[in-house]
Amino acid sequence: VQLQASGGGLVQAGGSLRLSCKFSNNLFNVYAMAWYRQVPGEQRDVVATITSGGTTFYADSVKGRFTISRDNAKKEVYLQMNSLKPEDTAVYYCNAQKGGGVGRFPWGQGTLVTVSS
């Protein structure tokens, strides 16, 4: 399985970015998918999850600002990030999610989001 995240960049506080993740496995539509983020030296944390049925869950820190969505036909998952804050700066990764919220497959290359104040 290959997980290819894209869409990161440098943005000012209050700005928006849309991340995309392409998933190579044909069983994409049966998996819960999630976005994670990691700051160097810290653990990787779940930001948002979308189940196979489309139910979404968010970390408290991004509720009301981030929106996760998926396109099963394209095997892609997205993260719309609005009202970005400097503390959102991190490398963002996508993965299918298994029990406990951990990633199911080997991590692909993430995409760096940098929010300037």
Backbone as CSV, one residue per row, in Angstrom:
resi,resn,N_x,N_y,N_z,CA_x,CA_y,CA_z,C_x,C_y,C_z
1,VAL,0.853,-1.199,0.000,0.000,0.000,0.000,0.880,1.236,0.000
2,GLN,0.526,2.179,-0.854,1.239,3.456,-0.891,0.287,4.562,-0.471
3,LEU,0.796,5.443,0.367,0.030,6.570,0.867,0.788,7.830,0.481
4,GLN,0.194,8.646,-0.357,0.888,9.825,-0.877,0.107,11.073,-0.501
5,ALA,0.634,11.802,0.468,0.000,13.032,0.927,0.594,14.227,0.187
6,SER,-0.245,15.219,-0.067,0.209,16.426,-0.759,-0.649,17.604,-0.346
7,GLY,-0.215,18.796,-0.721,-1.001,19.988,-0.479,-0.487,20.900,0.619
8,GLY,0.560,20.479,1.295,1.112,21.317,2.351,1.817,22.542,1.790
9,GLY,2.228,23.420,2.702,2.921,24.621,2.276,3.023,25.615,3.406
10,LEU,3.428,26.812,3.055,3.559,27.900,4.019,2.342,28.820,3.900
11,VAL,1.709,29.091,5.012,0.522,29.935,5.013,0.533,30.810,6.257
12,GLN,-0.067,31.979,6.159,-0.156,32.854,7.321,-1.279,32.399,8.244
13,ALA,-1.159,32.744,9.485,-2.204,32.432,10.452,-3.531,32.993,9.953
14,GLY,-4.574,32.180,10.088,-5.885,32.551,9.598,-6.165,32.060,8.188
15,GLY,-5.144,31.575,7.525,-5.300,31.098,6.162,-5.821,29.681,6.083
16,SER,-5.873,29.161,4.861,-6.434,27.831,4.618,-5.522,27.019,3.709
17,LEU,-5.591,25.717,3.890,-4.930,24.771,3.000,-5.824,23.549,2.846
18,ARG,-5.675,22.860,1.737,-6.399,21.604,1.523,-5.387,20.507,1.208
19,LEU,-5.345,19.528,2.074,-4.455,18.395,1.887,-5.183,17.272,1.164
20,SER,-4.433,16.545,0.362,-4.983,15.383,-0.342,-4.106,14.175,-0.081
21,CYS,-4.711,13.004,-0.118,-3.948,11.771,0.077,-4.477,10.727,-0.893
22,LYS,-3.591,10.186,-1.686,-3.950,9.132,-2.631,-3.553,7.783,-2.027
23,PHE,-4.463,6.840,-2.108,-4.324,5.527,-1.486,-4.318,4.475,-2.572
24,SER,-3.333,3.584,-2.541,-3.159,2.681,-3.675,-3.935,1.375,-3.552
25,ASN,-4.486,1.068,-2.391,-5.139,-0.212,-2.168,-6.577,-0.200,-2.660
26,ASN,-6.995,-1.250,-3.339,-8.351,-1.320,-3.890,-9.428,-1.514,-2.829
27,LEU,-9.012,-1.783,-1.578,-9.978,-1.916,-0.494,-10.190,-0.605,0.241
28,PHE,-9.818,0.498,-0.375,-9.898,1.821,0.245,-11.253,2.053,0.897
29,ASN,-12.336,1.699,0.214,-13.661,2.097,0.698,-14.120,1.330,1.928
30,VAL,-13.374,0.310,2.347,-13.792,-0.409,3.552,-13.049,0.082,4.793
31,TYR,-12.033,0.917,4.594,-11.216,1.361,5.718,-11.682,2.699,6.271
32,ALA,-11.587,2.836,7.589,-11.608,4.166,8.177,-10.278,4.820,7.816
33,MET,-10.339,6.070,7.416,-9.127,6.798,7.029,-8.911,7.948,8.008
34,ALA,-7.674,8.313,8.191,-7.373,9.363,9.160,-6.210,10.229,8.701
35,TRP,-6.224,11.435,9.174,-5.079,12.329,9.057,-4.409,12.419,10.424
36,TYR,-3.098,12.385,10.377,-2.284,12.506,11.577,-1.311,13.667,11.374
37,ARG,-0.747,14.155,12.477,0.309,15.145,12.327,1.385,14.918,13.382
38,GLN,2.576,15.347,13.023,3.710,15.132,13.912,4.650,16.320,13.859
39,VAL,4.974,16.794,15.044,5.984,17.827,15.216,7.280,17.118,15.562
40,PRO,8.416,17.538,15.015,9.681,16.859,15.324,9.901,16.709,16.818
41,GLY,10.258,15.490,17.229,10.512,15.230,18.630,9.286,14.862,19.430
42,GLU,8.110,14.887,18.774,6.881,14.549,19.482,6.219,13.361,18.787
43,GLN,5.220,12.802,19.442,4.541,11.654,18.860,3.587,12.111,17.757
44,ARG,3.243,11.141,16.926,2.293,11.398,15.857,0.881,11.269,16.423
45,ASP,0.055,12.281,16.212,-1.295,12.317,16.788,-2.360,12.326,15.700
46,VAL,-3.495,11.739,16.010,-4.637,11.760,15.101,-5.257,13.149,15.104
47,VAL,-5.531,13.647,13.917,-6.176,14.951,13.762,-7.655,14.774,13.429
48,ALA,-7.928,13.877,12.488,-9.299,13.667,12.034,-9.441,12.267,11.457
49,THR,-10.633,11.708,11.610,-10.933,10.365,11.119,-12.244,10.394,10.368
50,ILE,-12.323,9.605,9.292,-13.594,9.406,8.591,-13.788,7.912,8.388
51,THR,-14.924,7.405,8.828,-15.194,5.978,8.707,-15.593,5.629,7.282
52,SER,-15.708,4.343,7.016,-16.128,3.914,5.689,-17.526,4.424,5.365
53,GLY,-18.326,4.646,6.390,-19.677,5.153,6.186,-19.774,6.667,6.162
54,GLY,-18.649,7.345,6.379,-18.641,8.801,6.280,-18.776,9.543,7.603
55,THR,-18.830,8.833,8.715,-18.865,9.500,10.013,-17.494,10.084,10.315
56,THR,-17.482,11.294,10.848,-16.211,11.980,11.088,-15.972,12.248,12.569
57,PHE,-14.714,12.271,12.925,-14.279,12.555,14.282,-13.081,13.497,14.196
58,TYR,-12.981,14.394,15.164,-11.910,15.375,15.149,-11.260,15.510,16.520
59,ALA,-9.966,15.807,16.501,-9.297,16.189,17.739,-9.887,17.518,18.195
60,ASP,-9.955,17.707,19.502,-10.543,18.945,20.038,-9.838,20.181,19.487
61,SER,-8.554,20.075,19.253,-7.766,21.228,18.837,-8.117,21.723,17.428
62,VAL,-8.803,20.889,16.637,-9.108,21.298,15.255,-10.606,21.339,14.972
63,LYS,-11.423,20.977,15.940,-12.876,20.990,15.731,-13.351,22.356,15.308
64,GLY,-14.192,22.370,14.284,-14.736,23.623,13.797,-13.846,24.328,12.795
65,ARG,-12.609,23.845,12.646,-11.682,24.478,11.700,-11.282,23.537,10.565
66,PHE,-11.183,22.253,10.856,-10.757,21.264,9.862,-11.942,20.401,9.455
67,THR,-11.937,19.961,8.197,-12.962,19.060,7.698,-12.310,17.937,6.898
68,ILE,-12.590,16.718,7.305,-12.078,15.552,6.579,-13.173,15.030,5.646
69,SER,-12.777,14.581,4.466,-13.733,14.010,3.516,-13.011,12.947,2.689
70,ARG,-13.786,12.182,1.962,-13.196,11.105,1.162,-13.945,10.952,-0.156
71,ASP,-13.236,10.464,-1.154,-13.821,10.135,-2.444,-13.442,8.692,-2.737
72,ASN,-14.372,7.786,-2.517,-14.062,6.368,-2.666,-13.742,5.998,-4.117
73,ALA,-14.356,6.664,-5.067,-14.093,6.354,-6.470,-12.650,6.701,-6.842
74,LYS,-12.143,7.771,-6.272,-10.769,8.187,-6.563,-9.767,7.592,-5.584
75,LYS,-10.272,6.952,-4.537,-9.412,6.422,-3.476,-8.561,7.533,-2.886
76,GLU,-9.215,8.634,-2.539,-8.517,9.767,-1.970,-9.230,10.249,-0.712
77,VAL,-8.459,10.802,0.178,-8.996,11.423,1.375,-8.429,12.835,1.458
78,TYR,-9.218,13.758,1.997,-8.863,15.162,1.991,-8.963,15.746,3.399
79,LEU,-8.230,16.822,3.608,-8.340,17.566,4.862,-8.364,19.046,4.517
80,GLN,-9.528,19.648,4.669,-9.661,21.090,4.485,-9.348,21.758,5.810
81,MET,-8.351,22.619,5.809,-7.907,23.265,7.036,-8.130,24.764,6.911
82,ASN,-8.993,25.294,7.758,-9.301,26.724,7.772,-8.852,27.333,9.091
83,SER,-8.768,28.646,9.115,-8.393,29.369,10.335,-7.145,28.769,10.955
84,LEU,-6.149,28.568,10.145,-4.930,27.908,10.615,-4.213,28.744,11.661
85,LYS,-3.603,28.036,12.598,-2.872,28.653,13.696,-1.410,28.189,13.647
86,PRO,-0.506,28.967,14.211,0.901,28.519,14.236,1.076,27.144,14.865
87,GLU,0.245,26.815,15.826,0.367,25.503,16.472,-0.105,24.349,15.593
88,ASP,-0.651,24.657,14.424,-0.984,23.601,13.459,0.233,23.190,12.630
89,THR,1.330,23.906,12.788,2.545,23.579,12.048,3.021,22.183,12.397
90,ALA,3.169,21.339,11.370,3.563,19.941,11.573,3.693,19.275,10.210
91,VAL,4.197,18.068,10.217,4.123,17.209,9.034,2.841,16.403,9.153
92,TYR,2.041,16.438,8.108,0.742,15.757,8.109,0.841,14.472,7.276
93,TYR,0.272,13.420,7.836,0.270,12.110,7.200,-1.153,11.574,7.121
94,CYS,-1.394,10.721,6.160,-2.658,10.007,6.100,-2.392,8.514,6.224
95,ASN,-3.386,7.792,6.688,-3.281,6.350,6.782,-4.666,5.782,6.994
96,ALA,-4.828,4.524,6.646,-6.001,3.802,7.103,-5.827,3.581,8.601
97,GLN,-6.913,3.568,9.319,-6.844,3.513,10.769,-7.376,2.181,11.273
98,LYS,-6.683,1.624,12.253,-7.174,0.404,12.881,-7.474,0.669,14.340
99,GLY,-7.835,-0.364,15.057,-8.217,-0.208,16.447,-7.184,0.534,17.265
100,GLY,-7.645,1.404,18.138,-6.731,2.200,18.934,-6.293,3.469,18.253
101,GLY,-6.733,3.630,17.019,-6.415,4.862,16.300,-5.076,4.870,15.601
102,VAL,-4.356,3.763,15.665,-3.031,3.752,15.045,-3.145,3.499,13.553
103,GLY,-2.115,3.835,12.838,-2.106,3.613,11.404,-2.003,2.148,11.065
104,ARG,-2.678,1.784,9.985,-2.732,0.384,9.602,-1.548,-0.034,8.737
105,PHE,-1.090,0.861,7.915,-0.047,0.526,6.938,1.230,1.319,7.214
106,PRO,2.355,0.913,6.604,3.581,1.705,6.757,3.348,3.142,6.328
107,TRP,3.952,4.053,7.041,3.736,5.472,6.783,4.374,5.902,5.477
108,GLY,3.626,6.661,4.718,4.169,7.257,3.510,4.835,8.573,3.836
109,GLN,5.210,9.276,2.799,5.813,10.592,2.979,4.720,11.588,3.314
110,GLY,4.884,12.298,4.382,3.903,13.295,4.766,4.077,14.583,3.983
111,THR,3.264,15.537,4.337,3.343,16.851,3.700,3.462,17.906,4.795
112,LEU,4.407,18.818,4.638,4.700,19.797,5.676,3.774,20.997,5.576
113,VAL,3.159,21.320,6.697,2.333,22.515,6.820,3.028,23.460,7.795
114,THR,3.293,24.667,7.341,3.928,25.673,8.186,3.018,26.892,8.237
115,VAL,2.628,27.256,9.450,1.742,28.405,9.642,2.529,29.505,10.348
116,SER,2.680,30.611,9.689,3.431,31.726,10.273,2.497,32.664,11.013
117,SER,3.033,33.263,12.054,2.212,34.171,12.870,2.258,35.594,12.338
